[in-house]
């Protein structure tokens, strides 16, 4: 499940990309589709980094990239990144800030390591679908390592602009995943074998694997109304 629209991002040759809070490496792997780039996935969770390593090695084996891109993984705390100032041509911070107590420091660090004139992509859960998840389930909002805040999109956008960024565009993503999370919150966050949840998960897996055009179009139409994530693209002055 890729949240960032990499096809609309233009990068200089031999760019260096940071996927901070990379988790299992879905965006790290997707960024490797750029030609002749170096992609660094960074996360503080060792288990997630191992999953990312397996994903990236699988892509290497099947030749999914085939474009001279390189990747590396790094253990890193987003509030104290082990990288020099102005190191990256693109920083991706997708579905991370809602987990971080010191989210302002995380944004400062993402800004510090980004080159002037480069792009920052930030995504967080959209306010109104997330608010319903919190209302439906105490467990959802109290899960260790889970979401600790709900963002207002306009406020987050304004905060990042105040750090010296120009806003390029905004879009919404994963509207088909919104009902799935509502179901989980209503029926039990950990009840993955519950019939409605299991069947909806099968549908989402089928959609991700097969990418049927009609379903893709339907989701694109729904995204502005009920997309689970809001995605911001910024340009560093």
VENGI-V725984 format. One record per pair of residues at least 12 apart in sequence whose C-alpha atoms are under 10 Angstrom apart, sorted by the first residue. I is the first residue (numbers start at 1). J is the second residue. If there is no record, write none. Layout:
i:I j:J
i:I j:J
//
This chain:
i:1 j:26
i:1 j:27
i:1 j:173
i:1 j:174
i:1 j:204
i:1 j:205
i:1 j:207
i:1 j:208
i:1 j:209
i:2 j:26
i:2 j:27
i:2 j:29
i:2 j:30
i:2 j:94
i:2 j:173
i:2 j:174
i:2 j:208
i:3 j:26
i:3 j:27
i:3 j:94
i:3 j:95
i:3 j:122
i:3 j:123
i:3 j:124
i:3 j:171
i:3 j:172
i:3 j:173
i:3 j:174
i:3 j:228
i:3 j:229
i:3 j:230
i:3 j:231
i:4 j:27
i:4 j:30
i:4 j:31
i:4 j:92
i:4 j:93
i:4 j:94
i:4 j:121
i:4 j:122
i:4 j:123
i:4 j:171
i:4 j:172
i:4 j:173
i:4 j:230
i:4 j:231
i:4 j:232
i:4 j:233
i:5 j:30
i:5 j:121
i:5 j:171
i:5 j:173
i:5 j:231
i:5 j:233
i:6 j:27
i:6 j:30
i:6 j:31
i:6 j:33
i:6 j:34
i:6 j:121
i:7 j:31
i:7 j:33
i:7 j:34
i:9 j:34
i:9 j:90
i:9 j:119
i:9 j:121
i:9 j:233
i:10 j:34
i:10 j:89
i:10 j:90
i:10 j:118
i:10 j:119
i:11 j:34
i:11 j:35
i:11 j:37
i:11 j:89
i:11 j:90
i:11 j:118
i:11 j:119
i:12 j:35
i:12 j:36
i:12 j:37
i:12 j:89
i:12 j:118
i:13 j:34
i:13 j:35
i:13 j:36
i:13 j:37
i:13 j:89
i:14 j:34
i:14 j:35
i:14 j:36
i:14 j:37
i:14 j:38
i:14 j:68
i:14 j:69
i:14 j:89
i:15 j:34
i:15 j:35
i:15 j:36
i:15 j:37
i:15 j:38
i:15 j:39
i:15 j:69
i:15 j:87
i:15 j:88
i:15 j:89
i:15 j:90
i:16 j:36
i:16 j:37
i:16 j:38
i:16 j:39
i:16 j:40
i:16 j:69
i:16 j:70
i:16 j:71
i:16 j:87
i:16 j:88
i:16 j:89
i:16 j:90
i:16 j:91
i:16 j:114
i:17 j:31
i:17 j:32
i:17 j:34
i:17 j:37
i:17 j:38
i:17 j:39
i:17 j:40
i:17 j:41
i:17 j:71
i:17 j:87
i:17 j:88
i:17 j:89
i:17 j:90
i:17 j:91
i:17 j:92
i:17 j:114
i:17 j:119
i:18 j:31
i:18 j:38
i:18 j:39
i:18 j:40
i:18 j:41
i:18 j:42
i:18 j:71
i:18 j:72
i:18 j:73
i:18 j:87
i:18 j:88
i:18 j:89
i:18 j:90
i:18 j:91
i:18 j:92
i:18 j:93
i:18 j:110
i:18 j:113
i:18 j:114
i:18 j:120
i:19 j:31
i:19 j:39
i:19 j:40
i:19 j:41
i:19 j:42
i:19 j:43
i:19 j:73
i:19 j:90
i:19 j:91
i:19 j:92
i:19 j:93
i:19 j:94
i:19 j:121
i:20 j:40
i:20 j:41
i:20 j:42
i:20 j:43
i:20 j:44
i:20 j:74
i:20 j:75
i:20 j:76
i:20 j:77
i:20 j:78
i:20 j:81
i:20 j:91
i:20 j:92
i:20 j:93
i:20 j:94
i:20 j:95
i:20 j:96
i:20 j:106
i:20 j:110
i:21 j:41
i:21 j:42
i:21 j:43
i:21 j:44
i:21 j:45
i:21 j:48
i:21 j:49
i:21 j:75
i:21 j:76
i:21 j:77
i:21 j:78
i:21 j:92
i:21 j:93
i:21 j:94
i:21 j:95
i:21 j:96
i:21 j:97
i:22 j:40
i:22 j:41
i:22 j:42
i:22 j:43
i:22 j:44
i:22 j:45
i:22 j:48
i:22 j:49
i:22 j:52
i:22 j:73
i:22 j:74
i:22 j:92
i:22 j:93
i:22 j:94
i:22 j:95
i:22 j:96
i:23 j:41
i:23 j:42
i:23 j:43
i:23 j:44
i:23 j:45
i:23 j:46
i:23 j:47
i:23 j:48
i:23 j:49
i:23 j:50
i:23 j:51
i:23 j:52
i:23 j:94
i:23 j:95
i:23 j:96
i:24 j:41
i:24 j:43
i:24 j:45
i:24 j:47
i:24 j:48
i:24 j:49
i:24 j:50
i:24 j:51
i:24 j:52
i:24 j:53
i:24 j:54
i:24 j:55
i:24 j:56
i:25 j:40
i:25 j:41
i:25 j:42
i:25 j:43
i:25 j:48
i:25 j:49
i:25 j:50
i:25 j:51
i:25 j:52
i:25 j:53
i:25 j:54
i:25 j:55
i:25 j:56
i:25 j:73
i:26 j:41
i:26 j:51
i:26 j:52
i:26 j:55
i:26 j:56
i:27 j:39
i:27 j:41
i:27 j:52
i:27 j:92
i:27 j:93
i:27 j:94
i:28 j:40
i:28 j:41
i:28 j:42
i:28 j:52
i:28 j:53
i:28 j:55
i:28 j:56
i:28 j:71
i:28 j:72
i:28 j:73
i:28 j:92
i:29 j:41
i:29 j:52
i:29 j:53
i:29 j:55
i:29 j:56
i:29 j:57
i:29 j:58
i:29 j:59
i:29 j:60
i:29 j:64
i:29 j:65
i:29 j:71
i:30 j:56
i:30 j:59
i:30 j:64
i:30 j:65
i:31 j:65
i:31 j:69
i:31 j:71
i:31 j:90
i:31 j:92
i:32 j:56
i:32 j:59
i:32 j:64
i:32 j:65
i:32 j:66
i:32 j:67
i:32 j:68
i:32 j:69
i:32 j:70
i:32 j:71
i:33 j:64
i:33 j:65
i:33 j:66
i:33 j:67
i:33 j:68
i:33 j:69
i:34 j:65
i:34 j:66
i:34 j:67
i:34 j:68
i:34 j:69
i:34 j:70
i:35 j:65
i:35 j:66
i:35 j:67
i:35 j:68
i:35 j:69
i:35 j:70
i:36 j:66
i:36 j:67
i:36 j:68
i:36 j:69
i:36 j:70
i:37 j:67
i:37 j:68
i:37 j:69
i:37 j:70
i:37 j:71
i:37 j:89
i:38 j:68
i:38 j:69
i:38 j:70
i:38 j:71
i:38 j:72
i:38 j:88
i:39 j:69
i:39 j:70
i:39 j:71
i:39 j:72
i:39 j:73
i:39 j:88
i:39 j:90
i:39 j:91
i:40 j:70
i:40 j:71
i:40 j:72
i:40 j:73
i:40 j:74
i:40 j:88
i:40 j:91
i:41 j:53
i:41 j:71
i:41 j:72
i:41 j:73
i:41 j:74
i:41 j:75
i:41 j:76
i:41 j:92
i:42 j:72
i:42 j:73
i:42 j:74
i:42 j:75
i:42 j:76
i:42 j:77
i:42 j:78
i:42 j:81
i:42 j:82
i:43 j:73
i:43 j:74
i:43 j:75
i:43 j:76
i:43 j:77
i:43 j:78
i:44 j:74
i:44 j:75
i:44 j:76
i:44 j:77
i:44 j:78
i:45 j:75
i:45 j:76
i:45 j:77
i:46 j:74
i:46 j:75
i:46 j:76
i:49 j:73
i:49 j:74
i:49 j:75
i:50 j:73
i:52 j:72
i:52 j:73
i:53 j:71
i:53 j:72
i:53 j:73
i:56 j:71
i:56 j:72
i:56 j:73
i:57 j:71
i:77 j:106
i:77 j:109
i:78 j:93
i:78 j:96
i:78 j:97
i:78 j:100
i:78 j:102
i:78 j:103
i:78 j:105
i:78 j:106
i:78 j:107
i:78 j:108
i:78 j:109
i:78 j:110
i:79 j:100
i:79 j:101
i:79 j:102
i:79 j:103
i:79 j:104
i:79 j:105
i:79 j:106
i:79 j:107
i:79 j:108
i:79 j:109
i:79 j:110
i:80 j:105
i:80 j:106
i:80 j:108
i:80 j:109
i:80 j:110
i:81 j:106
i:81 j:109
i:81 j:110
i:81 j:112
i:81 j:113
i:82 j:109
i:82 j:113
i:83 j:109
i:83 j:112
i:83 j:113
i:83 j:114
i:84 j:112
i:84 j:113
i:84 j:114
i:85 j:109
i:85 j:110
i:85 j:111
i:85 j:112
i:85 j:113
i:85 j:114
i:85 j:115
i:86 j:110
i:86 j:111
i:86 j:112
i:86 j:113
i:86 j:114
i:86 j:115
i:86 j:116
i:86 j:118
i:87 j:112
i:87 j:113
i:87 j:114
i:87 j:115
i:87 j:116
i:88 j:110
i:88 j:111
i:88 j:112
i:88 j:113
i:88 j:114
i:88 j:115
i:88 j:116
i:88 j:118
i:88 j:119
i:88 j:120
i:89 j:113
i:89 j:114
i:89 j:115
i:89 j:116
i:89 j:117
i:89 j:118
i:89 j:119
i:89 j:120
i:90 j:110
i:90 j:113
i:90 j:114
i:90 j:115
i:90 j:117
i:90 j:118
i:90 j:119
i:90 j:120
i:90 j:121
i:90 j:235
i:91 j:110
i:91 j:111
i:91 j:113
i:91 j:114
i:91 j:115
i:91 j:118
i:91 j:119
i:91 j:120
i:91 j:121
i:91 j:122
i:92 j:110
i:92 j:119
i:92 j:120
i:92 j:121
i:92 j:122
i:92 j:123
i:92 j:233
i:93 j:106
i:93 j:107
i:93 j:110
i:93 j:120
i:93 j:121
i:93 j:122
i:93 j:123
i:93 j:124
i:93 j:231
i:93 j:232
i:94 j:121
i:94 j:122
i:94 j:123
i:94 j:124
i:94 j:125
i:94 j:229
i:94 j:230
i:94 j:231
i:94 j:232
i:95 j:122
i:95 j:123
i:95 j:124
i:95 j:125
i:95 j:147
i:95 j:229
i:95 j:230
i:95 j:231
i:96 j:122
i:96 j:123
i:96 j:124
i:96 j:125
i:96 j:146
i:96 j:147
i:97 j:122
i:97 j:123
i:97 j:124
i:97 j:125
i:97 j:147
i:97 j:148
i:97 j:149
i:97 j:150
i:97 j:151
i:98 j:123
i:98 j:124
i:98 j:125
i:98 j:145
i:98 j:146
i:98 j:147
i:98 j:148
i:98 j:149
i:98 j:150
i:98 j:151
i:99 j:124
i:99 j:144
i:99 j:145
i:99 j:146
i:99 j:147
i:99 j:148
i:99 j:149
i:100 j:145
i:100 j:146
i:100 j:147
i:100 j:148
i:100 j:149
i:101 j:147
i:101 j:148
i:101 j:149
i:104 j:159
i:104 j:160
i:107 j:120
i:107 j:122
i:107 j:159
i:107 j:160
i:107 j:163
i:108 j:160
i:108 j:163
i:111 j:160
i:111 j:163
i:111 j:164
i:111 j:165
i:111 j:236
i:114 j:236
i:115 j:235
i:115 j:236
i:115 j:237
i:116 j:164
i:116 j:165
i:116 j:235
i:116 j:236
i:116 j:237
i:117 j:165
i:117 j:166
i:117 j:234
i:117 j:235
i:117 j:236
i:117 j:237
i:118 j:165
i:118 j:234
i:118 j:235
i:118 j:236
i:118 j:237
i:119 j:165
i:119 j:166
i:119 j:167
i:119 j:168
i:119 j:233
i:119 j:234
i:119 j:235
i:119 j:236
i:119 j:237
i:120 j:160
i:120 j:165
i:120 j:166
i:120 j:167
i:120 j:168
i:120 j:232
i:120 j:233
i:120 j:234
i:120 j:235
i:120 j:236
i:121 j:168
i:121 j:169
i:121 j:170
i:121 j:231
i:121 j:232
i:121 j:233
i:121 j:234
i:121 j:235
i:122 j:156
i:122 j:157
i:122 j:160
i:122 j:170
i:122 j:230
i:122 j:231
i:122 j:232
i:122 j:233
i:122 j:234
i:123 j:153
i:123 j:170
i:123 j:171
i:123 j:172
i:123 j:173
i:123 j:229
i:123 j:230
i:123 j:231
i:123 j:232
i:123 j:233
i:124 j:147
i:124 j:150
i:124 j:151
i:124 j:152
i:124 j:153
i:124 j:156
i:124 j:172
i:124 j:228
i:124 j:229
i:124 j:230
i:124 j:231
i:124 j:232
i:125 j:147
i:125 j:149
i:125 j:150
i:125 j:151
i:125 j:152
i:125 j:153
i:125 j:172
i:125 j:173
i:125 j:227
i:125 j:228
i:125 j:229
i:125 j:230
i:125 j:231
i:126 j:150
i:126 j:151
i:126 j:152
i:126 j:153
i:126 j:172
i:126 j:173
i:126 j:178
i:126 j:226
i:126 j:227
i:126 j:228
i:126 j:229
i:126 j:230
i:126 j:231
i:127 j:149
i:127 j:150
i:127 j:151
i:127 j:152
i:127 j:153
i:127 j:227
i:127 j:228
i:127 j:229
i:127 j:230
i:128 j:150
i:128 j:151
i:128 j:152
i:128 j:226
i:128 j:227
i:128 j:228
i:129 j:175
i:129 j:178
i:129 j:179
i:129 j:181
i:129 j:182
i:129 j:226
i:129 j:227
i:129 j:228
i:129 j:229
i:130 j:147
i:130 j:149
i:130 j:150
i:130 j:151
i:130 j:178
i:130 j:181
i:130 j:182
i:130 j:228
i:130 j:229
i:131 j:149
i:131 j:150
i:131 j:151
i:132 j:178
i:132 j:181
i:132 j:182
i:132 j:185
i:132 j:186
i:133 j:178
i:133 j:179
i:133 j:181
i:133 j:182
i:133 j:183
i:133 j:184
i:133 j:185
i:133 j:186
i:134 j:147
i:134 j:149
i:134 j:150
i:134 j:182
i:134 j:185
i:135 j:182
i:135 j:185
i:135 j:186
i:136 j:181
i:136 j:182
i:136 j:183
i:136 j:184
i:136 j:185
i:136 j:186
i:136 j:187
i:136 j:188
i:137 j:182
i:137 j:184
i:137 j:185
i:137 j:186
i:137 j:187
i:137 j:188
i:137 j:189
i:138 j:185
i:138 j:188
i:138 j:189
i:139 j:185
i:139 j:188
i:139 j:189
i:139 j:190
i:140 j:181
i:140 j:184
i:140 j:185
i:140 j:186
i:140 j:188
i:140 j:189
i:140 j:190
i:141 j:185
i:143 j:189
i:151 j:230
i:153 j:170
i:153 j:230
i:153 j:231
i:153 j:232
i:156 j:232
i:157 j:170
i:157 j:232
i:157 j:233
i:157 j:234
i:160 j:232
i:160 j:234
i:160 j:236
i:161 j:234
i:161 j:235
i:161 j:236
i:161 j:237
i:163 j:236
i:163 j:237
i:164 j:234
i:164 j:235
i:164 j:236
i:164 j:237
i:165 j:233
i:165 j:234
i:165 j:235
i:165 j:236
i:165 j:237
i:166 j:233
i:166 j:234
i:166 j:235
i:166 j:236
i:166 j:237
i:167 j:232
i:167 j:233
i:167 j:234
i:167 j:235
i:167 j:236
i:168 j:232
i:168 j:233
i:168 j:234
i:168 j:235
i:169 j:231
i:169 j:232
i:169 j:233
i:169 j:234
i:169 j:235
i:170 j:230
i:170 j:231
i:170 j:232
i:170 j:233
i:170 j:234
i:171 j:223
i:171 j:224
i:171 j:227
i:171 j:229
i:171 j:230
i:171 j:231
i:171 j:232
i:171 j:233
i:172 j:220
i:172 j:222
i:172 j:223
i:172 j:224
i:172 j:225
i:172 j:226
i:172 j:227
i:172 j:228
i:172 j:229
i:172 j:230
i:172 j:231
i:172 j:232
i:173 j:219
i:173 j:220
i:173 j:222
i:173 j:223
i:173 j:224
i:173 j:225
i:173 j:226
i:173 j:227
i:173 j:228
i:173 j:229
i:173 j:230
i:173 j:231
i:174 j:219
i:174 j:220
i:174 j:222
i:174 j:223
i:174 j:224
i:174 j:226
i:174 j:227
i:174 j:228
i:174 j:229
i:174 j:230
i:175 j:218
i:175 j:219
i:175 j:220
i:175 j:221
i:175 j:222
i:175 j:223
i:175 j:224
i:175 j:225
i:175 j:226
i:175 j:227
i:175 j:228
i:175 j:229
i:176 j:200
i:176 j:203
i:176 j:204
i:176 j:207
i:176 j:215
i:176 j:216
i:176 j:218
i:176 j:219
i:176 j:220
i:176 j:222
i:176 j:223
i:176 j:226
i:176 j:227
i:176 j:228
i:177 j:200
i:177 j:201
i:177 j:204
i:177 j:219
i:177 j:226
i:177 j:227
i:177 j:228
i:177 j:229
i:178 j:223
i:178 j:226
i:178 j:227
i:178 j:228
i:178 j:229
i:179 j:197
i:179 j:200
i:179 j:226
i:179 j:228
i:180 j:196
i:180 j:197
i:180 j:198
i:180 j:199
i:180 j:200
i:180 j:201
i:180 j:204
i:181 j:197
i:181 j:200
i:181 j:228
i:182 j:197
i:183 j:196
i:183 j:197
i:183 j:200
i:184 j:196
i:184 j:197
i:184 j:198
//
